[in-house]
């Protein structure tokens, strides 16, 4: 899974947003606001991590179960895939 070319995350005040740049901005005119958890997921995907690796990080960092972490991560990823921002 990877972030499609032309999409970047930016911090605006205390919020994180994903916007399209360059050629991607010609067809994708929306932006997506990310909460803190989604922002971490974005960064980990950008760094080439798998869902399993991100879930293991969440288990350590947020003290949640592996199943709960995996479910939450998959929900966020499914939104980003539906929006056409990341691909599998």
HUPEUR-V276736 format. One record per residue. NEAR is the number of other ideal C-beta (glycine too) atoms within 8 Angstrom. Layout:
NEAR, NEAR
This chain:
8, 7, 9, 10, 6, 11, 14, 7, 11, 8, 7, 6, 4, 3, 8, 14, 11, 13, 9, 11, 8, 7, 6, 12, 11, 5, 7, 12, 5, 5, 7, 10, 7, 12, 7, 7, 8, 10, 11, 10, 12, 14, 9, 11, 14, 7, 6, 5, 8, 6, 10, 7, 9, 15, 12, 10, 11, 12, 12, 6, 6, 7, 4, 8, 6, 8, 6, 8, 15, 11, 8, 11, 13, 9, 8, 11, 13, 8, 9, 12, 11, 6, 9, 6, 11, 12, 6, 4
